[in-house]
Amino acid sequence: MITKGKITDQILRLYTGGSPNDEKEISRDDINLIVGQVINRLLKLEHASVNMANGDMYPPHTLITQYKISLSGSYDSNGSMFDKFAKLPVMPISLPRNMGVWNVSMSGIEFIPLQSGQETMIGSQDQLQYLENQIGYYVEGDVVRFTKDPSGSNINVRLLIVDPTVLGEYDYLAIPAEMEEAVIKEVLTLLGALPKVVDKASDSNSQI
């Protein structure tokens, strides 16, 4: 396994010895951001084309990052908070049925995921009105909303994303060993140090 610092150092060395298109210097923070973006894209591609294609909906553990988020909400005339919600710290990768928000819990109790709009349908059904006394949640953009008050100030949210901002220089990037080379090559390509792959078939059809 490779640390975030080592992969950044390797990319910087290769970038300096390559032929970048522009002469602007690039910072470690810039590279770390691009590394995170590339890893998320590759892991999503692998999950969608391999796991989900084989009927396995559970994502690779490398994609799961946990955050502790404070709840916000509106206040009534008595100063009591209602309509509690939580704002996501980062946007997860986009997957069907909002699976990018993998899990929402509080004190070990997991909330029930709903699709946006389902809360209205469930509330109109007497037998389902209270989700058997469980709390449901649904995602609207970067906001997590609840079917009733979670009765707490913080929630735990597990998102499907590799977030380089929560990793230190010596923290391991939890990616398969065979993916390390692909990450380095794609980052260098984005930086202009490696040529992009050209579709030769389409080029052969160009007319002069």
C-alpha positions in Angstrom: 0.0 0.0 0.0 1.1 3.5 -0.7 0.7 6.6 1.5 -0.7 9.9 0.3 2.7 11.6 0.7 4.6 8.9 -1.3 2.2 9.0 -4.3 2.4 12.8 -4.2 6.2 12.8 -4.2 6.3 10.2 -7.0 3.9 12.3 -9.2 5.9 15.5 -8.5 9.2 13.8 -9.5 7.7 12.4 -12.7 6.0 15.8 -13.4 9.3 17.6 -13.1 11.1 15.2 -15.4 8.2 15.2 -17.9 7.1 17.7 -20.5 4.2 19.7 -19.0 2.3 21.9 -21.4 2.6 25.0 -19.1 5.4 26.1 -16.9 3.3 27.0 -13.8 4.4 25.3 -10.6 1.9 23.0 -9.0 1.5 22.6 -5.2 1.2 19.4 -3.2 -2.3 20.4 -2.3 -3.3 20.7 -6.0 -1.9 17.2 -6.6 -3.6 15.7 -3.6 -6.9 17.1 -4.8 -6.4 15.6 -8.3 -5.3 12.3 -6.8 -8.6 12.2 -4.8 -10.7 13.0 -7.9 -8.9 10.3 -10.0 -9.3 7.7 -7.3 -13.0 8.4 -6.8 -13.6 8.1 -10.6 -11.6 4.9 -10.9 -13.3 3.3 -7.9 -16.7 4.3 -9.1 -16.0 2.8 -12.5 -14.8 -0.4 -11.0 -17.8 -0.6 -8.6 -20.3 0.1 -11.4 -18.7 -2.1 -14.1 -17.6 -5.0 -11.9 -19.5 -5.2 -8.5 -22.9 -3.8 -9.6 -22.7 -5.7 -13.0 -22.4 -8.9 -11.0 -25.3 -8.1 -8.7 -23.1 -7.1 -5.8 -24.4 -3.7 -4.5 -21.9 -3.4 -1.6 -19.2 -1.0 -2.5 -15.5 -1.6 -1.9 -14.4 -0.6 1.6 -11.9 1.7 0.1 -14.7 4.1 -0.9 -16.3 4.5 2.6 -15.3 7.6 4.6 -17.1 8.4 7.9 -17.9 11.9 9.1 -19.4 13.2 12.3 -21.8 16.0 11.4 -23.7 18.5 13.6 -27.4 18.8 13.1 -29.0 22.1 12.1 -32.6 23.1 12.0 -35.3 25.7 12.3 -36.5 27.1 15.6 -40.1 27.7 16.8 -41.3 30.7 18.9 -40.2 28.8 22.1 -36.7 28.5 20.9 -37.0 24.7 20.4 -35.4 23.3 17.2 -37.5 21.4 14.8 -37.1 20.1 11.2 -33.6 19.0 11.9 -31.3 18.4 9.0 -27.6 17.8 8.4 -25.4 19.3 5.6 -22.9 17.0 4.0 -19.3 18.1 4.4 -18.4 16.9 0.9 -20.5 15.5 -2.0 -20.1 11.7 -2.4 -19.8 9.9 -5.7 -23.0 9.7 -7.7 -24.7 6.3 -7.7 -28.3 5.2 -8.2 -30.8 5.7 -5.3 -28.5 8.1 -3.6 -26.2 5.2 -2.5 -23.3 7.7 -2.3 -24.7 8.5 1.2 -24.1 4.9 2.3 -25.2 5.0 6.0 -26.6 7.5 8.5 -26.7 6.6 12.2 -26.7 8.0 15.7 -25.3 6.2 18.8 -25.2 2.9 17.0 -28.8 3.2 15.7 -29.0 3.2 11.9 -31.7 5.3 10.2 -33.8 3.9 7.3 -32.9 5.3 3.9 -35.7 6.7 1.7 -35.9 8.2 -1.7 -36.7 11.9 -1.9 -40.5 12.1 -2.1 -41.1 8.8 -0.4 -41.5 10.5 3.0 -44.8 12.0 1.8 -46.1 8.7 0.5 -45.1 6.9 3.7 -46.7 9.6 5.9 -50.1 9.1 4.1 -50.2 5.4 4.9 -51.5 4.7 8.4 -49.7 1.4 8.7 -46.4 2.9 7.6 -46.7 6.4 9.1 -44.1 5.9 11.8 -41.8 3.4 10.0 -42.5 1.1 13.0 -41.1 3.9 15.2 -37.8 4.0 13.3 -36.4 7.2 11.8 -36.0 7.5 8.1 -33.8 9.9 6.2 -33.6 11.2 2.6 -31.1 13.2 0.7 -31.8 16.5 -1.1 -28.7 17.8 -2.8 -26.1 18.2 0.0 -28.7 18.0 2.8 -29.9 15.0 4.8 -33.4 15.3 6.1 -35.3 13.1 8.6 -38.8 11.9 8.9 -38.8 12.9 12.6 -36.5 14.4 15.2 -33.4 12.3 15.7 -33.2 13.7 19.3 -29.5 14.4 19.3 -27.0 17.0 18.2 -24.7 15.0 16.0 -25.0 12.1 13.5 -22.5 9.8 11.9 -22.6 9.7 8.1 -20.7 7.2 5.9 -20.1 8.5 2.4 -18.8 6.8 -0.6 -15.8 9.0 -1.4 -12.0 9.1 -1.0 -11.5 12.4 0.7 -7.8 13.5 0.6 -8.5 16.4 3.0 -9.0 13.9 5.9 -5.8 12.0 5.2 -2.3 12.9 6.5 0.9 12.6 4.6 1.6 9.2 6.2 -1.9 7.8 5.9 -2.3 4.9 3.4 -4.5 5.3 0.4 -6.8 2.3 0.7 -6.7 1.4 -3.0 -5.8 -1.9 -4.7 -2.1 -2.1 -5.5 -2.8 -2.6 -9.2 -4.7 0.8 -9.2 -1.7 2.8 -8.0 -0.1 3.0 -11.5 -3.4 3.9 -13.1 -3.8 6.8 -10.6 -0.3 8.1 -11.2 -0.7 7.9 -15.0 -4.0 9.6 -15.0 -2.9 12.4 -12.7 0.1 13.1 -14.9 -2.1 13.0 -18.0 -4.4 15.6 -16.4 -1.3 17.8 -15.6 -0.1 17.5 -19.2 3.0 15.6 -18.4 1.8 12.6 -20.4 0.0 12.6 -23.8 -3.7 11.8 -23.9 -4.7 8.6 -25.5 -5.9 9.5 -29.0 -8.6 7.5 -30.9 -6.6 6.4 -33.9 -9.7 5.1 -35.7 -11.4 8.5 -35.5 -8.1 10.3 -36.5 -7.8 8.2 -39.6 -11.1 9.6 -40.8 -10.0 13.2 -40.7 -9.8 15.0 -43.9 -7.1 17.5 -44.9 
